[in-house]
Amino acid sequence: MSGHSKWATIRHKKGAQDAKRGKVFSKIIKEITISARLGGGEVESNPRLRTAISKAKGANMPKDNIDRAIKKGTGELGGTDYVELSYEGYGPGGVAILIDTLTDNKNRTAADIRSIFSKNGGNLGENGCVAYLFNRKGIIAYDASRYSEDEIMEAALEAGADDVTSEGDSIEISTTPEDFETVLDAMTAAGFEHEMAEVSRVADTTVTLDAEKTRKALRLVELLDDHDDVQEVATNLDIPDDFDPEE
């Protein structure tokens, strides 16, 4: 399975746990707020807002929370002014790591991200040092024990997906960011229930490390992802299907 797929699945499962203590909601609310601030509160004319709301619904966020976040973004309600910042660096074994953040305190976030890197075998790099390795894609994953690759592929390609891959316990559709919502809506209408759906950065190529370095790199990625200001962490680390983080 690709590095993106495995990490996205781990993050998705962890996100379900985080949602119980509000961490996922907090991050999604930030994204909705800034999406509405930058592109307006009309869902039909704001693709980024549509994607954020789709993620909110996938996390079972109440409609009132979504509406309040939109109003904060458009200025109808008072709210925190967030700034988008990206950080790039390298983890154990030289894996590339790209972090997107939304913060109300740039100095705090920069210091925190630098500290997490330095304390966990990584190095924060200059802007542009790894960004060229990643492209944005829509990713929709399905449980391979429920659906066959053939039935997913037939429906996905008809809906306009770029590709369908299957490995281990997951069947994954990839789309352009522009086609993501159309494909997701078509698959849902066809009766397929996804395990994960998001537009995120995907590495063009991945790197494989030995088990010890993989654990260290994954630990760094997880610590970065746990930070309240971090919206997304992308890595080109390939995590084998049989990898056991506990060994």
N, C-alpha and C positions, 0 to 999 in steps of 0.2 A: 504494500500500500504506500502511496506517496507520503512524503513527510507532511505535506499540508493536511492530507486526509486524516492521518493518525493524530496529529496534534489537534486538529479541529474537533475530532471525536472526543478526545480527552477533555478539551476545553468545554465542549457541549455538556458532557456528563458532570464536570465540575461546576459548570454554570447552573445546572439544576439544583445542586446543593447550595451554591452561593445565593440563589434566588430566595432561599428560605430566610436568609439574613439581610436581604435587600441589596446586595452588591450588584447583581445583574440589573435590577431595576434602576439603580443610581446611574450606572453607565449608559443605559439606554435612554434615560431621561436627558442626560447631557447631550447625547447625539440628536435626539428629537429637537431639543431646544436650539442647538446651533444650526441644525438643518433649516428650521423655521426662520431663524434670524437671517440666514444667508440667502434663502430662496423663497421666503414667504410661507404663510400658513396654509395655502391651498394645496391639498394633496395631489390633485390632478396635474398641476403644473410644476411640481417639485419632486423629481425622481428620488433625490436623496432622502427627502422626508418620507416618501412612500416606503423606501427600503427600511428606514428606521422604525416606522410604524409596524411593518411586517415582522421585524425582529421582536418588537414589543408584544405583538399578539402571540408570537411563538413562545414567548416567556410567560404568557397568561397575565400580562399587565392589565389592570383595570382601565377601562376607557377614560375614567375621570383623570387618571394619572397622565394618560396620553394627551388629553385635551389641555390640562394645566401646563404641560411641558411646551406644547405648541404656543399657548398664549404667552408664556414667559419669553419664548423666542421672538414673537412678533411685537412684544412690548406691551401687550394688554395687561399682563401681570408683572410685578417686579420680580427680578431674578438675578442670579449671578451671571456676570459677563465672562464667558469662557473663550480661551484662545486655543487654536489648534497648533500643536507642535509635533514634529517627528524627530526621533532619535535613531541613530544607526550604530551598529557595533558588531563585535565578534565575541562568541562564546567559546567555551572549552573545545579544543580541536579545530578552532578556526571557523565554526559555523557562523553563517551570517544571520543577524537579527535586526529586524526593522520594527520600530515601535511607534504607534500613533497615539497621541494623547490629547485630551481636552482638559485644560487647567485654568484656574483662576489665580494661580500664583506660579509664574514661570520659574522663578529662582528656586522655590521649594521642589517643584517637579524635576528640574534639571539636577539638583543636588541628590534627590532620592534615586533617580535613574542611574546616575554615575556611581552612587554607593552600592546599589544592587549589583551592577556589573563588577566593580572592583572586589567586592566581598565573595563573589562566586565564580572566579576564574575567567571573567570576561574583560573586554576593553571597549569603552565607548569611543566611537570613531567620528570622523568628520562627515558632514552632510554629503551624501552622494557616494559614500564608500561601498554601500551594499544595495542601495535602492534600485540600481540598474538590473539587479538579479530577479526582481519581482514584477509581476503584472497583476492587475485587478481582474478577477474572474468571479462569476456567480457559481456557487457550489451547492448542490442539493444532494443529500445522501439518504439512501433507503436501506432498510434491513434486508439483507440477502436471504434470511430465513423466511421472510414473508413474500418476497417477490423474486421472480426470475430475471436474469439480465436481459433476456429477449423481450419480455413484456415491458420492462422499463425502457429499453432502447427504442422499441417501436413507438411508444407514446412520446418519448423525449425528442426523438429526431423529428417526428411529425410536428411537435410544438416549437421547433426551432433551436434545439440545443446543439452545441458544438460537438460534444463527445460524451460517451458513456463508458465507464470503466468499472471492472468488478474485481475485487481481491479480498480474500478473507471474508468477513461477515458484513461487508458493505458494498453497495452499488452506488456509484457516484456519477452524477450528471454535472457537466461543466458548461457554462454559457458565457456570453459576453455580459458585462454589467448592464448594458442596455436591454438585453433580452431576458434578464433574470426573472423579473416579475411575470412576464408573459408566460415563460416556460413553467414557472412555479404554479401559477394560477391554472394552467392547462393540466398539469399533472394532478393537482388537487381536485379539479373538476372531473378528472378521469378516475378518481377514487384511490389514488396513491397517497399514503400518509408518510411524510418525510420524517427522518430522524433529526436532520439538521439542514438549514437553508440560510445562506449568507453570501454577501458580496465581500470578498476579502482579497488580500494580496497572496499570490501563489508564486512560488519560486519556479523559474524556468528549468533549473536542474537542481538536484539535491546531492548532499554528501552523506556518506555513511561512516560512522565512527565505531570504535570498539564499545563494548557494553558499559565499561566504567565511564568513559567520556560522554557517552550518550546520556547516562543518568545525570551527570553533572550539567550537561548542556540543557537537558529537559528541566532540571531543577531551576536553573537560571531563568529559562523562559517562563516557567510557572510563577516564579516570584515576581517577575516583571508584570505578568498578566494579572496578578493579584492586586497590584497597586491601584488605588482608587482613581487615579487620573488617567490610567492606561485604557484605551478603547480597544486596541488590537495589537497583537504581537505576531509577526510573521517570521518564519525561520526556514532555512533550506535544509534543515536536519531531516534525514530520512530515518524513520523509526520502524524497524522491521515488525511484522505481524507477531512474531514469537518473542518480541522483546518483553522482559519482565522487569519493571522498575524496582521491584522489591528485592531482587536477588543481591 
